Amino acid sequence: MNKDQISIVILAAGKGSRMKSPKAKVLHSICGKPMLYHIIKSSLEISDDITVVVAHQKDAVIEQIGSFFENIHFVIQDAENFPGTGGAMMSINPQHEKVLVLNGDMPLITSDALQGFLGTDADIIMSIFDLQDPDGYGRVIIEDGQVQRIVEQKDASIYELKVTSVNAGIYAFSKSVIEKYIPLLSNDNAQKEYYLTDVVSMARADGLNISPLLVDEEKFKGVNSKKDLSDAEIIMQNKIKTHWMNAGVIMQLPSTIYIEEGVTFEGECIVENGCRLTGNTLIKESHIKAGSVVEDSIVKNSDVGPLAHIRPASYLEDTHIGNFVEVKKSSLKGVKAGHLSYIGDAQIDEGTNIGAGVITCNYDGVKKYQTIIGKNVFVGSDSQLVAPVQIEDDVMIAAGTTVTSGKIEKGSLALSRTKLRTVKDFYYKFFSK
């Protein structure tokens, strides 16, 4: 089926009270992106008509999701007058003849997992799980390959309680089913809500074709609590890391490594244990050593760490970053910074060595300023570079120097130290007290 043959509706209007959070449930992050992002990304692989139904914290949901995707339709549910999953479908106008309805709290869904909904012309396709222990779930009664009814556990007979097929909550409807039965929904029930499952009951009563589809429980896992969120992230982390290891990345103790959805690798890379790679980071032909963090940066043909921190908007190429070095919003090409340094808002060119304890003083309490360092510069240990400052090529900065001048000219030595003074026998006089 082509993308122009199926519409997808994602129900993302609920409060998610079991998350015990002021944040909308669908905006909770999994591997660096809101869980709703992952569902939309998979949906766009099979459809060009995506509608997201919102209500709770609708403005925040629309703003965040709109920052990732274009051409997503948002429909605001009238949750006060038309609550429930059926109420969420009241204002939907799908473009295509088949309508797939997904839940906004199923971030592990993949486009491959959704293909099963596309392969039949049934009026309704209803997803089911087959559980060894279905206790607490409504049972799906299937006869002759057709869904007959959905029975809530409290209403089930002894025979029905033995059924292990349960509703997974995902449906594919023909457009005509949506147009006919959604307006007929009633809230005449204990919860006073409009239920999408009632469409199945009405369609069955009219003799329509309702096919069950057995789906993978893991891929259709719902996230309703912080524990579910953690479990889903572990599953997605394993998927991300498996993908990149199959692509040639070496990972040492991968269970200890965290890699977000936007991170990419090129060439043969090594990621040691305990690393954290986030944002839209690119690692190319590089070695990220144990305990290091790389955030939203580019690292090419370089080694980082152990225990280094590359903060957002940094660019490293042909560079060595050692222990306890922090780099922030800086571009380093052919640079060595072996240990215990802070490099912020800097541009440093090839052949330059940054000694231990060197810091760029880039912030004056109000504004941040740049440090520009040329080629083949040697910055001695424990030096401070007070920005804005420019150090031209072939310069030596003596250890312990504070550079406050606007420019150090090419070929110079910069030296700023007070003369050493010693007081004979001071130790004995001091402690004789």
C-alpha positions in Angstrom: 0.0 0.0 0.0 1.3 3.5 -0.9 1.5 6.4 1.5 -1.5 8.0 -0.2 -3.8 5.1 0.6 -3.9 5.2 4.4 -4.6 7.9 7.0 -3.3 7.7 10.5 -5.0 9.2 13.6 -2.9 9.3 16.8 -4.9 9.7 20.0 -2.8 12.0 22.3 -5.4 13.9 24.3 -5.2 12.0 27.7 -3.9 13.4 30.9 -1.9 10.3 31.8 -2.6 10.7 35.6 -0.7 7.5 36.4 2.5 9.2 35.2 2.2 11.4 38.3 3.7 14.4 36.5 2.6 17.9 35.5 3.9 17.1 32.0 1.6 15.7 29.3 2.2 11.9 29.1 3.0 11.9 25.4 5.7 14.5 25.9 7.8 12.4 28.3 11.1 11.6 26.7 12.4 8.3 25.5 15.9 8.2 24.1 16.0 12.0 23.8 12.6 12.6 22.1 9.0 12.8 23.3 7.3 9.4 23.0 4.8 10.9 20.6 7.7 11.8 18.3 8.6 8.2 17.8 5.1 7.2 16.9 4.8 10.0 14.3 8.2 9.1 12.8 7.1 5.5 12.2 3.7 6.6 10.9 5.2 8.9 8.3 7.0 6.0 6.8 3.6 4.5 5.7 1.3 7.5 5.4 1.2 11.1 4.2 -1.9 12.0 6.2 -1.2 12.1 10.0 -3.6 13.6 12.4 -2.8 14.0 16.1 -5.8 14.5 18.5 -4.8 16.7 21.5 -6.6 18.1 24.5 -4.6 18.1 27.8 -1.7 20.6 27.5 -2.6 20.9 23.8 -0.4 24.0 23.3 2.7 22.4 24.6 2.1 19.2 22.6 1.5 21.1 19.4 4.6 23.3 19.9 7.0 20.5 20.7 5.8 18.2 18.0 5.6 21.0 15.5 9.3 21.7 16.1 10.1 18.2 14.7 7.6 17.7 11.9 5.8 19.7 9.2 2.4 18.9 7.7 1.0 17.2 10.8 -2.7 17.9 11.4 -3.7 18.7 14.9 -7.3 18.3 16.1 -8.4 19.5 19.5 -10.8 17.2 21.2 -13.8 18.6 23.0 -12.9 16.5 26.0 -15.5 18.2 28.3 -18.5 17.4 26.1 -17.1 14.4 24.2 -14.6 12.5 26.4 -13.1 9.1 25.6 -11.5 7.4 22.6 -14.7 7.7 20.6 -15.0 11.4 21.4 -11.5 11.9 20.1 -12.6 10.7 16.7 -15.6 13.1 16.4 -13.9 15.8 14.3 -11.6 13.6 12.2 -11.8 14.0 8.4 -9.4 11.4 7.0 -8.2 11.8 3.4 -7.8 8.2 2.5 -10.0 5.1 2.4 -8.3 3.3 5.3 -7.9 4.8 8.7 -5.4 3.5 11.2 -6.0 4.6 14.8 -3.0 4.6 17.1 -2.4 5.5 20.7 0.0 8.3 21.6 1.6 6.3 24.4 3.0 3.4 22.3 6.5 4.7 21.4 7.9 1.3 20.4 5.7 0.9 17.4 7.6 0.5 14.1 6.4 0.9 10.5 7.1 -2.8 10.0 4.8 -3.6 12.9 2.0 -1.6 11.3 2.3 -3.4 7.9 -0.1 -6.1 9.1 -2.9 -3.6 9.2 -2.4 -2.9 5.5 -2.7 -6.3 4.0 -6.5 -7.0 4.2 -9.7 -5.4 3.0 -11.7 -6.1 6.2 -14.0 -3.4 7.3 -12.3 -3.3 10.7 -8.9 -4.8 11.7 -8.5 -5.1 15.5 -5.2 -5.7 17.1 -5.0 -8.4 19.8 -2.4 -9.8 22.2 -2.3 -13.4 23.3 -1.4 -13.4 27.0 -0.6 -16.3 29.2 -2.2 -14.4 32.1 -4.9 -12.1 30.7 -6.2 -11.1 34.2 -7.5 -7.5 34.2 -8.0 -7.3 30.5 -11.1 -7.3 28.4 -11.4 -10.5 26.4 -11.7 -10.6 22.6 -14.1 -13.3 21.5 -13.1 -14.7 18.1 -15.1 -17.3 16.1 -14.4 -18.5 12.6 -11.5 -15.9 12.2 -13.8 -13.0 13.0 -14.1 -10.8 16.1 -17.5 -11.4 17.6 -17.4 -9.1 20.6 -15.2 -7.6 23.4 -16.1 -8.6 26.9 -14.9 -6.8 30.0 -13.5 -9.1 32.6 -16.2 -8.2 35.2 -18.8 -9.2 32.7 -17.2 -12.3 31.3 -18.6 -15.8 31.8 -16.5 -18.7 33.1 -15.9 -19.8 29.5 -14.9 -16.3 28.4 -12.5 -15.9 31.3 -10.5 -18.7 29.8 -9.9 -16.7 26.6 -6.3 -15.4 26.3 -6.9 -13.0 23.5 -7.1 -9.3 24.7 -7.6 -6.0 23.0 -4.2 -4.3 22.1 -6.0 -1.0 21.4 -5.1 -0.4 17.7 -7.6 -0.4 14.9 -7.8 0.0 11.2 -11.2 1.1 9.9 -12.5 1.7 6.4 -13.4 5.3 6.0 -17.1 4.4 5.5 -17.1 2.8 9.0 -15.7 5.9 10.6 -18.3 8.1 8.8 -21.2 5.8 9.7 -20.6 4.8 13.2 -18.7 7.6 15.0 -21.8 9.9 14.9 -23.8 7.1 16.4 -21.7 6.7 19.5 -23.3 7.1 22.9 -22.0 7.9 26.3 -24.7 5.9 28.1 -22.3 4.1 30.4 -21.0 4.3 33.9 -18.0 6.5 32.9 -20.1 8.8 30.6 -17.5 8.5 27.9 -17.6 7.7 24.2 -15.8 4.5 23.4 -14.2 3.5 20.1 -14.8 -0.2 21.0 -18.5 0.5 20.6 -17.9 1.0 16.9 -16.7 -2.6 16.8 -19.9 -3.8 18.5 -22.2 -1.8 16.1 -20.3 -3.0 13.1 -20.5 -6.6 14.3 -24.3 -6.3 14.8 -24.6 -5.1 11.2 -22.6 -8.1 9.9 -19.4 -6.2 8.9 -16.1 -8.0 8.5 -14.0 -7.6 11.6 -10.6 -9.4 11.4 -8.3 -9.9 14.4 -4.6 -9.2 14.0 -2.1 -10.7 16.5 0.6 -8.2 17.2 3.9 -8.2 19.1 3.2 -7.2 22.7 6.7 -5.5 23.0 6.2 -3.3 20.0 2.7 -2.2 21.0 3.6 -1.7 24.6 1.7 1.2 26.3 3.5 3.6 28.6 1.3 4.6 31.5 3.8 5.1 34.4 7.4 6.1 35.1 8.2 2.3 35.4 6.7 1.7 31.9 8.7 4.7 30.6 11.9 3.2 31.9 11.1 -0.3 30.5 10.3 1.2 27.1 13.6 3.2 27.1 15.6 0.0 27.8 13.9 -1.7 24.8 14.5 1.3 22.5 18.1 1.6 23.8 18.8 -2.0 22.9 17.3 -1.4 19.4 19.4 1.7 18.8 22.7 0.0 20.0 22.0 -3.2 18.1 21.5 -1.2 14.9 24.8 0.7 15.2 26.8 -2.4 16.2 25.4 -4.2 13.2 26.6 -1.1 11.2 30.2 -1.6 12.5 30.4 0.4 15.7 32.4 -1.3 18.5 30.7 -1.0 21.9 32.3 -2.2 25.1 29.7 -3.3 27.7 26.8 -1.8 25.6 24.3 -2.2 28.5 26.2 0.6 30.3 26.1 3.0 27.3 23.3 5.5 26.6 22.7 6.6 23.0 19.9 8.9 22.0 17.7 8.5 18.9 19.4 11.4 17.0 23.0 10.2 17.3 24.7 8.9 14.2 28.0 7.1 13.4 30.2 6.9 10.3 33.0 4.5 9.8 34.5 2.3 12.5 34.0 3.9 15.9 34.6 2.7 19.4 32.4 3.6 22.3 33.6 2.4 25.7 31.6 1.6 28.8 29.6 4.2 30.6 29.4 6.8 27.8 26.4 9.0 27.1 25.8 10.3 23.6 22.9 12.7 23.1 21.2 15.1 20.7 22.1 15.2 17.0 25.7 14.1 17.7 27.8 12.7 14.8 30.7 10.4 15.7 33.0 9.6 12.7 36.0 7.3 12.8 36.5 8.2 16.5 37.1 6.7 19.9 34.9 7.7 22.8 36.5 6.5 26.0 34.9 5.3 29.2 32.7 7.6 31.2 32.6 10.4 28.6 29.6 12.6 27.6 29.1 14.0 24.1 26.1 16.3 23.6 24.8 17.5 20.3 28.3 17.8 18.7 30.4 16.5 15.9 33.5 14.4 16.6 35.6 13.3 13.6 38.8 11.3 13.6 39.4 12.1 17.2 39.5 10.5 20.7 37.6 11.7 23.7 38.2 10.9 27.3 38.1 9.0 29.5 35.8 11.1 31.7 35.6 14.0 29.2 32.5 16.2 28.6 31.8 17.6 25.1 29.0 20.0 25.4 26.5 21.2 22.7 27.6 22.9 19.5 31.2 21.6 19.6 33.2 20.4 16.6 36.3 18.2 17.0 38.4 17.1 14.1 41.8 15.2 14.3 41.8 16.2 18.0 42.8 14.5 21.3 40.6 15.3 24.3 41.8 13.7 27.5 40.7 13.1 31.1 38.4 15.7 32.7 38.5 18.1 29.8 35.3 20.0 29.1 34.6 21.6 25.7 31.6 23.8 25.1 30.5 25.5 21.8 34.1 25.3 20.4 35.8 24.3 17.2 39.0 22.3 17.6 41.0 21.0 14.6 44.2 19.1 15.1 44.4 20.1 18.8 45.7 18.2 21.9 44.1 18.9 25.3 45.3 16.1 27.6 43.6 16.8 30.9 41.9 19.0 33.4 40.9 21.9 31.1 37.9 24.0 30.2 37.5 25.2 26.6 34.4 27.3 26.0 33.4 29.5 23.0 36.8 29.0 21.4 38.3 28.4 18.0 41.6 26.5 18.1 43.6 25.6 15.0 45.9 22.6 14.2 49.2 21.8 16.0 48.1 23.6 19.2 48.6 22.0 22.7 46.4 23.0 25.6 48.2 22.2 28.9 46.7 20.8 32.1 44.5 23.2 34.1 44.0 25.7 31.2 40.7 27.5 31.1 39.1 30.0 28.8 37.4 32.7 30.9 34.5 33.2 28.4 31.9 34.7 30.7 32.0 38.1 32.5 28.7 37.6 34.4 26.7 39.2 31.7 28.0 38.2 28.2 30.1 35.4 26.7 33.1 36.1 24.6 35.3 34.1 22.1 38.8 32.9 22.4 40.6 32.4 19.0 43.9 30.5 19.0 45.9 29.9 15.9 48.2 27.1 14.7 51.1 25.6 16.7 50.4 27.4 19.9 51.6 26.0 23.2 49.5 27.0 26.1 51.3 26.1 29.4 49.6 24.5 32.3 47.3 26.5 34.7 46.9 29.4 32.3 43.8 31.5 32.0 42.7 33.1 28.7 40.4 35.9 29.5 38.1 36.4 26.5 37.8 38.2 24.2 41.3 37.3 23.2 43.1 36.3 20.0 46.4 34.3 20.0 48.1 34.2 16.7 50.2 31.3 15.2 53.4 30.1 16.8 52.9 31.6 20.2 54.0 30.2 23.6 52.0 30.9 26.7 54.1 30.3 29.8 52.6 28.1 32.5 50.6 30.0 35.1 50.0 33.0 32.8 46.8 35.1 32.7 46.2 36.5 29.3 44.1 39.6 29.3 45.4 41.3 26.2 43.2 41.5 23.1 45.9 39.9 20.9 49.1 38.0 21.3 51.1 38.5 18.1 52.6 35.7 16.0 55.9 34.2 17.3 55.6 35.7 20.8 56.1 34.4 24.3 53.4 35.6 26.8 54.5 35.4 30.4 52.7 36.7 33.4 54.1 35.7 36.8 55.0 37.4 40.1 58.6 37.0 41.3 59.0 34.1 43.7 59.6 35.2 47.3 60.8 32.9 50.1 60.9 33.6 53.8 63.6 31.7 55.6 62.4 29.6 58.6 58.8 30.8 58.3 57.4 27.3 58.8 59.1 26.9 62.2 58.1 30.4 63.3 54.5 29.8 62.3 54.0 26.5 64.0 55.9 27.5 67.1 52.7 29.0 68.3 
